[in-house]
Amino acid sequence: FLYAASSDVSETLGHHIANELKKNDVDIEKVIKGMKEEQNGKKAPLSDEAYQKEVSAISQKQREDREKKVYDEATAFLEKNALEKSMKQASSGKLQYLVLKEGNGKKLEIYNTPLVRLKGFDLSCNVFFPESEMLLSFDDLIPDLNQVILDMKESEKRKIFLHPSLGFFKDSSIVPQKLLIFEI
């Protein structure tokens, strides 16, 4: 890929590779040793199959560690959030909400298909679902979300905090990777 690269480009490539390796907690000295041995025609300590298996196991462990960290952070956030005086909680304790504006219309019923204005973002205020209107079907939502939304009245506005372990839909096909916040 860099057939006629200058020595500066090659050296800079080394810096980029080392930076990526450090991010992933890889032993750079062992990588250099492996590169030198490959250059000298020596065989790698692991077969390609064993290498792929090890890398897959490491990736799985890193994914699990990241997921646990996210879940722990979300749990800690909700525990702290629960102390706020006006905070309300769904029965599971993994969904909380604030009433931002009291409604003055009719209360929703399970057979309704309300038109809602919804916006979704995370704790860093990164929007993952831009504000838009949609028809809501209670058949598809998780029980906690149904409970909170069915308790709303016409023209009411709520801010909902959703733990990532709950998912979004009853079939749990979409599970968020972090605590999410919805304004509905």
C-alpha positions in Angstrom: 0.0 0.0 0.0 2.9 2.3 0.5 5.2 0.9 -2.2 7.5 3.9 -2.7 7.0 5.6 0.7 9.6 7.9 1.9 11.4 7.1 5.2 9.4 9.9 6.9 6.1 8.3 5.8 7.3 4.9 6.9 8.4 6.3 10.3 5.1 8.2 10.7 3.2 5.0 9.9 5.1 3.3 12.7 3.9 6.1 15.1 0.3 5.6 14.0 0.5 1.8 14.4 2.1 2.2 17.8 -0.6 4.7 18.9 -3.3 2.2 17.9 -1.5 -0.7 19.6 -1.2 1.4 22.9 -4.9 2.2 22.8 -5.6 -1.6 22.8 -3.1 -2.4 25.4 -0.8 -4.4 23.1 2.8 -5.1 24.0 4.6 -3.1 21.3 8.0 -4.8 22.0 6.4 -8.2 21.2 4.9 -6.8 18.0 8.3 -5.5 16.9 9.9 -8.9 17.8 7.2 -10.6 15.7 7.8 -8.3 12.8 11.5 -8.8 12.9 11.1 -12.6 13.1 8.7 -12.5 10.2 11.2 -10.5 8.2 13.8 -13.2 9.0 11.5 -16.0 7.9 10.8 -17.4 11.4 7.4 -19.0 12.1 4.8 -17.2 14.3 4.2 -18.7 17.8 0.5 -19.3 17.0 -1.1 -20.8 14.0 -3.5 -18.5 12.1 -6.4 -20.4 13.5 -5.2 -20.1 17.1 -4.4 -16.4 16.6 -7.9 -15.7 15.3 -9.4 -17.6 18.3 -7.3 -15.6 20.8 -8.1 -12.3 19.1 -11.8 -13.2 19.1 -11.7 -14.1 22.8 -9.9 -10.8 23.6 -12.4 -8.8 21.6 -15.3 -10.5 23.3 -13.8 -9.8 26.8 -13.3 -6.1 25.8 -16.9 -5.9 24.6 -18.1 -7.4 27.8 -16.0 -5.0 29.9 -17.3 -2.0 27.9 -20.8 -3.2 28.3 -20.4 -3.7 32.1 -18.9 -0.2 32.4 -21.8 1.4 30.5 -24.3 -0.6 32.6 -22.6 0.4 35.8 -22.5 4.0 34.8 -26.1 4.0 33.8 -27.1 2.3 37.1 -25.1 4.8 39.1 -26.7 7.7 37.2 -30.2 6.4 37.9 -29.4 5.9 41.6 -28.3 9.5 41.9 -31.1 10.7 39.7 -33.6 8.9 41.9 -32.7 11.3 44.7 -34.1 14.2 42.8 -37.4 15.3 44.5 -39.6 15.4 41.4 -38.1 12.2 39.8 -40.6 9.3 39.3 -39.7 5.7 38.6 -41.3 2.8 36.7 -41.8 -0.4 38.6 -38.5 -2.0 37.4 -36.4 1.0 38.7 -34.6 1.1 35.4 -36.7 3.7 33.9 -37.2 7.2 35.4 -39.0 10.2 34.3 -39.8 13.8 35.0 -43.0 15.6 34.1 -41.8 18.7 32.3 -45.3 20.0 31.5 -48.6 18.7 33.0 -51.1 17.6 30.5 -54.7 18.9 30.5 -56.4 16.6 28.0 -57.7 13.0 28.1 -55.5 10.3 29.6 -54.1 7.7 27.1 -55.6 4.3 26.9 -53.9 1.1 25.7 -56.0 0.9 22.6 -55.0 4.5 21.5 -52.4 5.2 18.9 -51.2 8.6 19.9 -49.3 11.0 17.8 -46.2 11.9 19.8 -43.4 14.3 19.4 -40.2 12.5 20.4 -36.5 13.4 20.7 -33.8 11.0 21.9 -30.3 11.8 23.1 -27.7 10.4 25.5 -26.1 11.8 28.6 -23.6 13.8 26.5 -26.5 15.4 24.7 -25.6 13.6 21.5 -28.9 13.3 19.6 -29.6 9.8 18.2 -33.2 10.5 17.3 -33.9 14.0 16.1 -37.2 15.6 17.2 -40.0 14.3 15.0 -43.6 13.3 15.2 -44.7 9.6 15.1 -47.7 7.4 15.8 -46.9 5.3 18.8 -48.1 1.6 19.1 -48.1 0.3 22.6 -47.9 -3.3 21.2 -44.3 -2.8 20.4 -42.9 -1.0 23.4 -41.3 -2.5 26.6 -43.7 -2.6 29.6 -41.9 0.1 31.5 -42.2 2.5 28.6 -45.8 1.6 28.1 -46.5 2.2 31.8 -44.9 5.7 31.7 -46.5 6.8 28.4 -49.9 5.4 29.3 -49.9 7.5 32.4 -49.7 10.7 30.2 -52.4 13.1 29.3 -52.9 15.0 26.1 -50.3 17.8 25.7 -48.1 16.5 28.5 -44.4 16.5 28.2 -42.0 14.1 29.9 -38.3 13.4 30.1 -37.6 9.7 30.2 -34.3 8.1 31.4 -33.9 4.6 30.0 -31.3 2.1 31.4 -29.6 0.2 28.5 -30.6 -3.2 30.0 -34.2 -2.6 29.1 -33.9 -2.4 25.3 -36.5 -0.4 23.4 -39.0 -3.0 22.1 -40.7 -6.0 23.6 -38.7 -8.4 21.4 -35.5 -6.6 22.7 -34.1 -6.6 19.1 -32.6 -3.2 19.7 -30.6 -2.8 22.9 -29.0 0.6 23.4 -25.3 0.7 24.3 -25.8 3.5 27.0 -28.3 5.2 29.1 -30.7 7.1 26.8 -32.9 10.1 27.4 -36.2 10.8 25.6 -38.3 13.9 25.6 -41.8 12.9 24.6 
